[in-house]
Amino acid sequence: MKSKSSPKLIAKDKLVLQLYVSGMSPKSMVAIENIKRLCDEYLSDAFELEIIDIYKNPELATEQHIVFSPSLIKQLPLPRKTLIGTLSDTEKVIKALGIAFK
């Protein structure tokens, strides 16, 4: 039987991601779980993830113009990209983040 392994990332630059969440709300928890799984499965060590609670850090949310939660911002590499929602569609998230595989 063949073991199913994830494709390998072609990483030129480390992804710098910020996930803005609303406390421990159900949607925030799902988004945290989904982005951690995606990063662990596909990105190995080629990412930096910061999780920011907009209730505890409203000034950061204001600076980044966060209107919806959960919101994932890809800060680097440019261009900057914002994704909104629970990030449950892995294929769309990978494409939106500009992740390429071998």
N, C-alpha and C positions, 0 to 999 in steps of 0.2 A: 504494500500500500504506500502511496506517495504521501508525504507530509505536506500540508498546505502551509506555505510560508509567505509572509508579506513581501511585496516587491521592495527592492532596495532604493533608497532615496539617492538622487544625484544632487548633492548639496554643494552649492558654490558658496553660499553665505548662510550663517546661522539665522533662523527665523526668530524675531523678537515679537512675542505675542502678549497682549494684555486682554484678560477676560473680565469684563465688568458685570457684576451680579448684584441682585437685590437680596442681601442676607442669605437665609437658608431656604428660600422659596423652592417649591418643587421644580420649576423650570430652571432655576439657577443650579440646583443640584444635578439635574440631567445634563446641563451644558458643561459643568465642571467634569463630570464623569466622561462625557463624550470627548472633550478636547484632551483630557489626560490619556484616554485610551488611544486616540488618534496619534498623539505625540509619541507615546511609548511604542506603539506598533509600527509607525512609519518613519519617525524622525530620529530615533535613537538619541544621540546627544547633540543633534543639530538644531536645537531650539532652546529658547529661554521663555518661560511662561510665568506671568505674574497675574494672580487673581486678586481683583480689587472689589471690595464690597462698597457699593455706592452709598449705603446708609452710614458707613463709618468714614468714608472719604468723599463727601459730596463735592468738594472743591476739585478733585481729580476728574470726576465725571463732567463737571462744568467746563474745565479746561479742554477736555477731549470732545466736547459737544455730544455727550451721550444722552440720548433721548429715550432709548428703549433698553430694556434689560431682559435677558442677558445679551451683551454685545461683545464680540471678539474683534480686537483691532490688531492688524499686522502692522507693526511699526517699521520693521526692517526685514528684508531689504525693501527698498522703495519699488514701486509705488505703495503708499499707505492704503490699506484696505480695511473696511469695516463689514463684519458679518453679524447679522441679528438673528436671535433665536436659540434653540437648544443644540444646534450643530449636529443633529442626528443623521443627516444625509452626508455620510463620510465622503462620498464621491464628489459632491458639490463643494464641500469644504476644502478638500484637497485641490480641486481645480481653482477655486477662488483664491487660495493662498499661493498659487503658482508653484506647487510642488511637482517636480518631475522625477520620474523613476526610470531605472534601467530596464 
